[in-house]
């Protein structure tokens, strides 16, 4: 029986796909996305991060210091969820909050030096995940 969209993916190991040709690309991509998400979570968990942390940190790395409202819009979060996320990142020393000198009501969020170092660690961890998955997809032992 071909994989169904609702089939669970229970292993971190690559699973063979049926060669019947019946599986739609959307099903295969969804299964790959689920497997990648699990591998991602497994790779960054020892660093104390979750996907939402990485999205915020990456935005700050790519765009520089940002007003809190810009982060609300860019990350698609409501204000209270963003504040909770920023509290976690600030408690971990990965961001710095400050007030805008031109408008003291506006909060500016920037990546700290520890945040930059953490992103380098995440890159290393995710490179190993990419190598593993791409090797499984291509049948090679690595992408280099």
Secondary structure, 3 states (H helix, E strand, C coil): CCCCCCCCCCCCCCCCCCCCCCCCHHHHHHHHHHHHHHHHHHHHHCCCCCHHHHHHHHHHHHHCCEEHHHHHHHHCCCHHHHHHHHHHHHHCCCEEEEECCCCCCCEEEEECHHHHHHHHHHHHHHHHHHHHHHHHHHCCCCCC
